């Protein structure tokens, strides 16, 4: 009786393929992506003294694995880590992701930080060194996007 219906798995695969084709058509054809998030931080992207907030930095692998991934987070001394890890090293298989997801609290207003929060990811993709850096302070969030150079 259900022979005229496509199995849900095939529909999902077709939908994902269509999404992937859209992403390629938009020029975002990199086989990896990153997420930068500031959980608990308002639109102003400012942090008040004593108020908990988060910092999220993820690397997502799509169709290929990514080797020798290193992700690090350096905090100004005025910022206390409440939970999470400040570094990760390893390899990512296709369709995997890894994240630094930390809970933080500032002992001062962010305008008094002696240096910005600094997050960096580095990895090897097809013999190329790829890096991405993010810094964040009261002047704003700066994201280098992916930068690559020959090994």
N, C-alpha and C positions, 0 to 999 in steps of 0.2 A: 504494500500500500504506500510506502514511503519512497518508492523507487524514483519518483519524479523530483524529489528534494535533493539538494546538494548537501553532503555532510558538512557540519559546522566547521570542521577542521579545514576543509577546502576553501570555504568562504573566508575564514580567517587568513589563510595563506594568501589568497587573492587580494584581500584588503591590505595586508602588510606589503605585498609586492607593489600595489598601487601607491601606497604611502612612500615606499622606498623610491619608486620612479619619480614621484613628485619632488622628493628631496633632491634627487639627482638633477632634475630639470631646473630647480631653483639655483643650481650651482653649488649647493652644499654637499658635494659628492665625497667629502672626506669619510673614510671608513671608521671614524671615531668622533666623539663629541664630548663636550664638558658642560657641567652645570655649576654655576656659582649662585649660592643662595644666602640670604641673611634672615633666617627664621626669627621671628619676634621683633624685627626692626621695621619701623614704620616707613612711609614713603619718603620722609626726609632723609633717610639713611643715616640718622644721627643716633648716638647712644648716650643715655644719661647715666650718671654715676649710680652704681648699685643695682641697676635694672638688668636682669638676666637677658641674654640674647644669644643667637647662634650664628655659626659660620659653617657653610656647606660647600664642599669643593669635590666634585665627582668627575671621573673619567669613564666614558661608556665606549665599549668596543662593539662594532656592528658585525660585519661579515668576516673580519679577520682578527686574529689574535694580536696582542701588543706585548712586546718584550721589554723587560728591564724597566718597569714603571717605578718611578720614585715620586711620591707626593709628600710635601712637607708644609708645615704651617709654623710661622714664627710670630710670636705675640710681643707687643710692647710690654715692658715690665708693669705697667699700670693695669694690665688686663689679666684676670685670673681665669684659669681653666676650671670649669665645673665638671666636665665629663667629656669623654671621647678621646680619640687618639690624634696626636700631632704629626704623625708620619705613617707612611705605608710603603712597602716595597714588595714587588712581585711581578708576575706575568698575568695578563688577562687573556682568557680564552674568548673566541667569538661569542657575541651576545652577552658578555659579562660586563659588570661595572664594579668600581670600587669608589668609596667616598670617605673623605674626612668630614665627619659631622660632629662638631664640638659645641658644647654649651659654655658660655663665657659670661663674665661679669666684669665691668670696669670699676676700678677704685676711684676714678676721676671722670669728669666729662671728657669725651673723646678729643676735644680741642686741646686738652692738656697732655695727650699721649706724646711721649718722646720720639716715637717712630710709628709708622703705620703697621697694621696687621699685614703680613706678607705670606702669600701662599704660592707654591710653585709645583708644577708637575713636569717631569721629564720622562721621556721614553724613547725607544728605538722602534721605528716603523720602516720596513723595507730598506734597511741600511742607513736611514736618515735619523739624525737626532732631532727630536721634536720637543719643544718646551712651551709652556704657557705660564705666565705670571699674573697674579692679581695682588694689588695693594689696596688698602682701604683705611682712610682716616677721615677727619672732618672736612677735608678738601674734596672728598668723593671716592668713588670706586673706580680704579683704573685696571683694565684688563687688556693684556697684550695680544689676546687671541693666540692661535697656534702659530709658532715661528719654527721653521726647520732649517737645518744646515747639514751639509755632508759630514759623515762621520770622520 
